[in-house]
Amino acid sequence: MSCPALPHGVGALDAMTRESLQDELLALSAREKMTVVFVTHDVQEAVFLADRVSATAGRHVHDLLGAQLHVG
C-alpha cells in the first residue's frame, strides 16, 4: 500500500480552488482507501482533512490526545 506525503498545504491558493482541492483529496483518499500524510501550518485545514492531527515542537510530536513521541 502506498502512502503519499503531501509536503505543503494548499493555503496559498484562492479560497475556491483550495476548497475544491481539499474536497478532491478527501474523496480520493476515501475512494482508494489510502493513508495520506498531509503537512500544513493551517490548523483549520488539518482538522478539516484529518482523522488524526499531530503537531511538532522541537524534536517531539504531540497528537490531539496529548501523547508525546520522541522523534530522532
Disulfide bonds with the S-S distance in Angstrom:
none
